[in-house]
Amino acid sequence: MKKITTIAIIFVLLIIAAIAFTVGSRSLTPEAKSNESENYSESMNIQPGATIDLPEPVTDGQMSLEKTLTLRRSIRSYTEEPLTVSEVSQLLWSAQGITNERGYRTAPSAGATFPLEMFLVVSNVEGMEKGLYHYHPEGHRLEFIREADLAEPLYQASLSQSMILEGGVVLVFGAIFERTTERYGERGIRYVHNEIGHASQNVHLQAAALDLGTVVIGAYNDDEVEEALRLGDQYRVLYLMPVGNQ
């Protein structure tokens, strides 16, 4: 009889443990993740010049490189579902993230001169204010530049391409050419353009791995884009990549 009682007690304890695990696992639901994103937003000192620590990027995902290559497409239509901060973190890291102690990045750079600068126009991201941000690979951080709804002026400057309005973010590829041309002369201009291709393909593949849509935009009025973003004379905008859920 004592043996039967012991078995019954163990069985009851197992049931209680299973219930506790089920309740605990609910913290991993999309709703809970949304709450985490809201808490993340509340912790930000969202003033111009403030820096925001991004979530650590995933460096060993579940999708193979070969699979992302087959999925890579130019997607020009997005849903209204917001992006997450983690997705933004991963996209920026794929473009210019640091991958070793010597400061080398996810995309090759001629002579490690790193002329590219990534900016982010946020329109629809959970827990993030609309506005313009500057990505700093060192420390994997975003600097908040200013609050603004930049989708409309970028849309106008980009020949009314609707992807700009629909995307949760627009990745802005800027460059400081002098970093490369000081070493390589006029040929350094070509190297910077090559580097844009490396980094933008990284973003394309990362978006595919995240089941997000993106497309590269090079057709825009340079002066109007520069005027809308107001990045400063040292930067030249070379590419725009809107990203959204599909």
PEJO-V317412 format. One record per residue. SS is DSSP state (H for helix, E for strand, C for the rest). PHI is phi as a letter, one per 20 degrees, with the letter a starting at -180 (999 if undefined). BURIAL is I if it has 24 or more other ideal C-beta (glycine too) atoms within 12 Angstrom, else O. Layout:
BEGIN
SS:PHI:BURIAL
SS:PHI:BURIAL
END
This chain:
BEGIN
C:999:O
H:f:O
H:f:O
H:f:O
H:f:O
H:f:O
H:f:O
H:f:O
H:f:O
H:f:O
H:f:O
H:f:O
H:f:O
H:f:O
H:f:O
H:f:O
H:f:O
H:f:O
H:f:O
H:f:O
H:f:O
H:f:O
H:f:O
H:f:O
H:f:O
H:f:O
H:f:O
H:e:O
C:f:O
H:g:O
H:f:O
H:f:O
H:f:O
H:f:O
H:f:O
H:f:O
H:f:I
H:f:O
H:f:O
H:g:I
H:f:O
H:f:O
C:e:O
C:f:I
C:e:O
C:e:I
C:d:O
C:g:O
C:n:O
C:f:O
E:d:O
E:c:I
E:f:O
C:e:I
C:g:I
C:f:O
C:f:I
C:e:O
C:d:O
C:b:O
C:f:O
C:e:O
C:e:O
C:f:O
H:g:O
H:f:O
H:f:O
H:f:I
H:f:O
H:f:O
H:e:I
C:f:I
C:b:O
C:e:O
C:d:I
C:d:O
C:c:O
C:c:I
C:e:O
C:e:O
C:f:O
C:f:I
E:f:I
C:d:I
H:f:I
H:f:I
H:f:I
H:f:I
H:g:I
H:f:I
H:f:I
H:f:I
H:f:I
H:f:I
H:f:I
H:b:I
C:f:I
E:e:I
C:d:O
C:b:O
C:f:O
C:e:O
C:n:O
C:f:O
E:c:I
C:f:I
C:d:I
C:f:O
C:c:I
H:g:I
H:m:O
H:l:O
C:e:I
C:l:I
C:f:I
E:f:I
E:c:I
E:e:I
E:d:I
E:c:I
E:e:I
E:e:I
C:d:I
C:b:I
E:c:I
C:g:I
C:m:I
C:c:I
C:f:I
C:f:I
E:q:I
E:d:I
E:c:I
E:c:I
E:e:I
E:d:I
C:g:I
C:f:O
C:n:O
C:l:I
E:c:I
E:d:I
E:d:I
E:f:I
E:e:I
E:a:I
E:e:O
C:a:O
C:e:O
C:e:I
H:f:I
H:f:O
H:f:I
H:f:I
H:f:I
H:f:O
H:f:I
C:d:I
C:l:O
C:l:O
C:e:I
C:f:O
H:g:I
H:f:I
H:f:I
H:e:I
C:f:I
C:f:I
E:b:I
E:c:I
E:e:I
E:d:I
E:e:I
E:d:I
E:b:I
C:d:I
C:f:I
H:f:O
H:g:I
H:e:I
H:f:O
H:f:O
H:e:O
H:d:O
C:m:O
C:g:O
H:f:O
H:f:I
H:f:O
H:f:O
H:f:I
H:f:I
H:f:I
H:g:I
H:f:I
H:g:I
H:f:O
H:g:I
H:f:I
H:f:I
H:f:I
H:g:I
H:f:I
H:g:I
H:f:I
H:f:I
H:f:I
H:f:I
H:f:I
C:e:I
C:l:I
E:d:I
E:d:I
E:b:I
E:b:I
E:e:I
E:c:I
C:d:O
C:e:O
C:b:I
C:e:O
H:g:O
H:f:O
H:f:O
H:f:I
H:f:I
H:f:O
H:f:I
H:e:I
C:l:O
C:e:I
C:o:O
C:f:O
C:f:O
C:d:I
E:d:I
E:e:I
E:d:I
E:b:I
E:c:I
E:c:I
E:f:I
E:c:I
E:b:I
E:f:I
C:d:I
END
